[in-house]
Amino acid sequence: MKNIIMKISKKSKKILVTHDGSFHTDDIFAAATFSIYFENLGETFEIIRTRNPEIIEKGDYIFDVGGIYNAEINRFDHHQAGGAGRRASGAEAGIEYASFGLVWRKFGLEVCGSPKAFEMIDRKLVAPIDAGDNGLDLVLNKYEVSPYLIQYFFSSMNPTWQEESLSNDEMFLKCVAIAKEILSREITQAKDGVLAQDLVVSIYKNAKDKRIIVLDKHYPFEYVLHSFPEPLFVVYPRVGEDSGEIWGVKTVREDIKTFKSRKNLPESWAGLRDKDLQKATGVADAIFCHRGLFMAKAKSKEGAIRLAELALKA
């Protein structure tokens, strides 16, 4: 057993307890959630990794160990007979809670500060991790290979049989720091995505031709526009391009979970660049069309809109 102290301030220290030995993605992210929560409060906490029942009983917050789920007394285990319940609604309905989900269920809203962001993160990150920890496959493999899931990365952080010098506790702490970064970024993305939703809806409602939606910024638009029947193409300013101002044209997916578009860009554009694409389209500043026919680029907003208009007529 080893105590892991994460110092945030000089205030009274909270005692967090989880199991020792090998670690898993759900207890790592549960600890990351607590880390953000206590950091926001400016409080110091200590993580104790043990299965000693006497130490467990003295903890202020106990997760993924102890055989009890009772959010009122901050007990967040799901290994007991009958588990700790399932999600009751939404796309995640039926997925059992693991320790990450149980901790997120109580503290997630306060951690991220937005009901919509809370739900988005549960659907995108928390519920899939809970599902994996409870032995539920969410993906049906079509090939003899599998997607590389976040669980695989954290599993790889457990010391191997030859790494006797590595400590499980030391590696657990490294994983919590990584998970904290991931969760913090997902919170930022979700909160900014929620703010963008109303803007994208407003642009959609005011568009004269709702088949082509022209955005003034690179808002996350996929989930929003997928809920409307008309949009086929989105024109938007791209960010992070080395060659200056670049505008993109992107197809709207038929199913947000697949790469199938409602309408592809013309097949004759596939893989073309610069002069070849400019000759094929008549758009003087066209730059590139992905061979998958879901994205093209131009150097101006007008050029990107023209590409979308040509694709619409094709």
C-alpha positions as CSV (number, residue, x, y, z in Angstrom):
1,M,0.0,0.0,0.0
2,K,1.3,3.4,-0.8
3,N,-0.2,6.9,-0.2
4,I,-0.3,9.3,-3.1
5,I,-0.5,12.9,-2.0
6,M,-1.5,15.5,-4.6
7,K,-0.9,18.9,-3.0
8,I,-3.1,21.7,-4.1
9,S,-3.4,24.0,-1.1
10,K,-2.8,24.1,2.6
11,K,-6.5,23.5,3.5
12,S,-7.7,20.4,5.2
13,K,-6.8,17.2,3.4
14,K,-9.4,14.8,2.0
15,I,-8.7,11.1,2.0
16,L,-9.6,9.2,-1.2
17,V,-9.4,5.5,-1.3
18,T,-9.3,3.1,-4.2
19,H,-7.9,-0.4,-4.7
20,D,-4.2,-1.3,-5.0
21,G,-2.6,-3.6,-7.5
22,S,-3.3,-3.2,-11.2
23,F,-5.3,-0.2,-12.3
24,H,-8.0,0.3,-14.9
25,T,-9.4,3.1,-16.9
26,D,-12.5,3.6,-14.7
27,D,-10.6,4.1,-11.5
28,I,-8.0,6.3,-13.2
29,F,-10.7,8.7,-14.6
30,A,-12.6,8.6,-11.3
31,A,-9.4,9.9,-9.6
32,A,-9.0,12.5,-12.4
33,T,-12.5,13.7,-11.8
34,F,-11.8,14.1,-8.1
35,S,-8.5,15.8,-8.9
36,I,-10.3,18.5,-11.0
37,Y,-13.1,18.8,-8.5
38,F,-10.8,19.4,-5.5
39,E,-8.5,21.6,-7.5
40,N,-11.5,23.8,-8.3
41,L,-12.2,24.0,-4.6
42,G,-8.6,24.7,-3.7
43,E,-8.5,21.7,-1.4
44,T,-5.7,19.2,-0.8
45,F,-6.4,15.5,-1.1
46,E,-4.6,12.2,-0.6
47,I,-5.2,9.0,-2.6
48,I,-4.6,5.7,-0.7
49,R,-4.5,2.6,-2.8
50,T,-5.4,-0.4,-0.6
51,R,-7.9,-3.2,0.0
52,N,-7.6,-3.0,3.8
53,P,-11.2,-2.6,5.1
54,E,-10.1,-0.6,8.1
55,I,-8.4,2.0,6.0
56,I,-11.3,2.0,3.5
57,E,-13.8,2.8,6.2
58,K,-11.8,5.8,7.3
59,G,-11.8,7.3,3.8
60,D,-13.8,10.4,2.9
61,Y,-14.3,9.3,-0.7
62,I,-14.1,5.6,-1.7
63,F,-14.2,4.5,-5.3
64,D,-13.9,1.2,-7.1
65,V,-13.4,-0.7,-3.9
66,G,-15.3,-1.5,-0.7
67,G,-18.4,-3.2,-2.2
68,I,-20.8,-0.3,-1.5
69,Y,-22.5,2.3,-3.7
70,N,-24.0,5.1,-1.8
71,A,-23.5,8.5,-3.2
72,E,-24.7,10.3,-0.1
73,I,-21.8,8.9,1.9
74,N,-19.4,9.1,-1.1
75,R,-19.0,5.3,-1.6
76,F,-18.6,4.6,-5.4
77,D,-18.0,0.9,-5.9
78,H,-19.8,-1.3,-8.5
79,H,-18.3,-4.7,-7.9
80,Q,-20.9,-5.8,-5.4
81,A,-23.7,-8.3,-6.2
82,G,-26.2,-6.5,-8.4
83,G,-23.7,-3.8,-9.4
84,A,-24.5,-0.1,-9.0
85,G,-27.3,0.4,-11.5
86,R,-27.6,1.2,-15.2
87,R,-28.2,4.4,-17.1
88,A,-31.9,4.9,-17.5
89,S,-32.3,7.3,-20.5
90,G,-30.7,8.7,-23.6
91,A,-28.3,7.0,-26.0
92,E,-26.5,5.4,-23.0
93,A,-29.6,3.8,-21.6
94,G,-28.8,0.3,-20.2
95,I,-25.0,0.8,-19.8
96,E,-24.0,-0.2,-16.3
97,Y,-22.2,2.3,-14.1
98,A,-18.5,1.7,-13.2
99,S,-16.6,3.9,-10.7
100,F,-16.0,6.7,-13.3
101,G,-19.7,6.9,-14.1
102,L,-20.7,6.9,-10.4
103,V,-18.3,9.7,-9.5
104,W,-19.2,11.6,-12.7
105,R,-22.9,11.2,-11.9
106,K,-22.5,13.1,-8.6
107,F,-19.6,15.5,-9.3
108,G,-19.6,15.8,-13.1
109,L,-22.0,18.7,-13.3
110,E,-20.1,20.8,-10.8
111,V,-16.8,19.9,-12.5
112,C,-17.9,21.0,-16.0
113,G,-20.5,23.6,-15.0
114,S,-23.0,22.9,-17.8
115,P,-25.8,20.3,-18.0
116,K,-25.4,19.8,-21.7
117,A,-21.7,19.5,-21.4
118,F,-22.2,17.0,-18.6
119,E,-24.4,14.9,-20.8
120,M,-22.1,15.1,-23.8
121,I,-19.1,13.9,-21.8
122,D,-21.1,11.1,-20.3
123,R,-22.1,9.9,-23.7
124,K,-18.7,10.4,-25.4
125,L,-16.2,9.4,-22.6
126,V,-17.7,8.2,-19.4
127,A,-20.3,5.7,-20.6
128,P,-17.9,4.0,-23.0
129,I,-15.3,3.5,-20.3
130,D,-18.0,2.2,-17.9
131,A,-19.2,-0.2,-20.6
132,G,-15.7,-1.6,-21.2
133,D,-15.0,-2.0,-17.5
134,N,-18.3,-4.0,-17.2
135,G,-17.5,-6.2,-20.1
136,L,-19.9,-4.7,-22.6
137,D,-18.7,-4.4,-26.2
138,L,-20.0,-1.3,-27.9
139,V,-18.3,-1.9,-31.3
140,L,-18.9,-4.9,-33.6
141,N,-15.7,-5.6,-35.4
142,K,-15.9,-6.1,-39.2
143,Y,-12.3,-7.1,-39.5
144,E,-9.8,-9.2,-37.5
145,V,-8.5,-6.0,-36.0
146,S,-10.0,-3.8,-33.3
147,P,-10.1,0.0,-32.8
148,Y,-7.4,1.1,-30.4
149,L,-9.5,2.2,-27.4
150,I,-8.4,4.5,-24.6
151,Q,-8.6,1.5,-22.3
152,Y,-5.8,-0.2,-24.2
153,F,-3.4,2.7,-23.5
154,F,-4.0,2.8,-19.8
155,S,-3.7,-1.0,-19.7
156,S,-0.3,-0.7,-21.3
157,M,0.8,1.6,-18.4
158,N,0.5,-1.3,-15.9
159,P,4.1,-2.6,-15.3
160,T,4.9,-5.9,-17.1
161,W,6.2,-9.0,-15.5
162,Q,9.8,-7.9,-16.3
163,E,9.4,-4.3,-15.0
164,E,9.9,-5.2,-11.3
165,S,11.5,-1.8,-10.6
166,L,8.2,0.0,-11.7
167,S,5.6,0.7,-9.0
168,N,1.9,0.3,-9.7
169,D,1.2,3.3,-7.6
170,E,3.8,5.4,-9.4
171,M,2.3,4.4,-12.8
172,F,-1.2,5.0,-11.5
173,L,-0.3,8.6,-10.6
174,K,1.1,9.2,-14.1
175,C,-2.1,7.8,-15.6
176,V,-4.3,10.1,-13.4
177,A,-2.3,13.1,-14.6
178,I,-2.8,12.1,-18.3
179,A,-6.5,11.3,-17.7
180,K,-6.9,14.7,-16.0
181,E,-5.6,16.4,-19.1
182,I,-7.9,14.4,-21.3
183,L,-10.9,15.1,-19.2
184,S,-10.1,18.8,-18.9
185,R,-9.8,19.0,-22.7
186,E,-13.1,17.2,-23.2
187,I,-14.8,19.6,-20.7
188,T,-13.4,22.6,-22.7
189,Q,-14.5,21.1,-26.0
190,A,-18.0,20.2,-24.7
191,K,-18.6,23.6,-23.1
192,D,-17.4,25.5,-26.2
193,G,-19.5,23.1,-28.3
194,V,-22.6,23.9,-26.3
195,L,-22.0,27.6,-26.9
196,A,-21.6,27.0,-30.6
197,Q,-24.8,25.0,-30.9
198,D,-27.1,28.1,-30.7
199,L,-24.9,30.0,-33.2
200,V,-25.0,27.1,-35.7
201,V,-28.7,26.8,-35.4
202,S,-29.2,30.5,-35.9
203,I,-27.0,30.4,-39.0
204,Y,-29.0,27.4,-40.3
205,K,-32.3,29.2,-39.8
206,N,-31.1,32.3,-41.5
207,A,-29.6,30.5,-44.5
208,K,-31.4,31.2,-47.8
209,D,-30.4,27.8,-49.2
210,K,-30.3,25.4,-46.3
211,R,-28.5,22.8,-48.3
212,I,-25.3,24.8,-48.1
213,I,-24.5,26.3,-44.6
214,V,-21.8,28.9,-44.5
215,L,-20.2,29.4,-41.0
216,D,-18.3,32.5,-40.0
217,K,-16.1,30.5,-37.6
218,H,-14.9,26.8,-37.4
219,Y,-17.7,25.8,-35.0
220,P,-18.3,22.1,-34.2
221,F,-21.3,21.6,-36.4
222,E,-21.6,17.9,-37.2
223,Y,-24.1,16.9,-34.5
224,V,-26.1,20.1,-34.8
225,L,-26.6,20.1,-38.6
226,H,-27.2,16.3,-38.7
227,S,-30.4,16.9,-36.8
228,F,-31.8,19.0,-39.7
229,P,-32.8,17.3,-43.0
230,E,-31.6,19.8,-45.6
231,P,-27.9,20.5,-45.1
232,L,-25.6,18.7,-47.5
233,F,-22.4,20.8,-47.4
234,V,-20.8,23.2,-44.9
235,V,-18.5,26.0,-45.8
236,Y,-16.2,27.1,-42.9
237,P,-12.9,28.9,-42.2
238,R,-10.2,26.3,-41.4
239,V,-7.8,26.9,-38.6
240,G,-4.1,26.1,-38.1
241,E,-3.2,26.2,-41.8
242,D,0.4,27.1,-42.7
243,S,-0.6,28.7,-45.9
244,G,-2.7,31.5,-44.5
245,E,-6.5,31.9,-44.9
246,I,-8.1,28.7,-46.1
247,W,-11.8,27.8,-46.4
248,G,-13.1,24.3,-46.3
249,V,-16.1,22.5,-47.8
250,K,-17.3,19.5,-45.8
251,T,-20.1,17.1,-46.5
252,V,-22.8,16.4,-43.9
253,R,-22.9,12.8,-42.9
254,E,-25.9,10.6,-43.4
255,D,-25.1,8.9,-40.1
256,I,-22.9,10.7,-37.6
257,K,-21.4,7.4,-36.6
258,T,-20.2,6.6,-40.1
259,F,-18.3,8.3,-42.9
260,K,-21.1,8.0,-45.4
261,S,-22.2,11.5,-46.6
262,R,-25.6,12.6,-47.6
263,K,-24.1,13.8,-50.8
264,N,-20.4,13.3,-51.9
265,L,-18.3,15.8,-53.7
266,P,-18.0,15.0,-57.4
267,E,-16.0,11.8,-58.1
268,S,-14.0,13.7,-60.8
269,W,-12.4,15.8,-58.1
270,A,-11.1,12.9,-56.0
271,G,-7.5,13.5,-54.9
272,L,-6.9,16.6,-57.2
273,R,-4.8,19.5,-56.1
274,D,-4.1,23.0,-57.1
275,K,-4.0,23.4,-60.9
276,D,-5.6,20.1,-61.6
277,L,-8.5,20.8,-59.3
278,Q,-8.8,24.4,-60.6
279,K,-9.0,23.1,-64.1
280,A,-11.6,20.5,-63.1
281,T,-13.8,23.0,-61.2
282,G,-13.2,26.3,-62.8
283,V,-12.5,27.7,-59.3
284,A,-9.3,29.7,-59.5
285,D,-8.3,29.3,-55.9
286,A,-9.3,25.7,-55.3
287,I,-6.5,23.8,-53.5
288,F,-7.4,20.3,-52.7
289,C,-10.2,17.6,-52.7
290,H,-9.9,14.6,-50.5
291,R,-10.0,11.4,-52.4
292,G,-12.7,10.3,-49.9
293,L,-14.9,13.0,-51.4
294,F,-16.0,14.4,-48.0
295,M,-13.8,17.5,-47.9
296,A,-12.3,20.2,-50.2
297,K,-10.4,23.4,-49.7
298,A,-10.0,26.8,-51.4
299,K,-8.1,30.0,-50.6
300,S,-11.2,32.1,-50.2
301,K,-14.7,32.0,-48.8
302,E,-16.1,32.7,-52.2
303,G,-14.1,29.9,-53.8
304,A,-15.3,27.4,-51.1
305,I,-18.9,28.5,-51.6
306,R,-18.5,28.0,-55.4
307,L,-17.1,24.5,-54.8
308,A,-20.1,23.7,-52.7
309,E,-22.5,25.0,-55.3
310,L,-20.9,22.9,-58.0
311,A,-21.0,19.8,-55.8
312,L,-24.7,20.5,-55.2
313,K,-25.5,20.6,-58.9
314,A,-23.3,17.5,-59.7
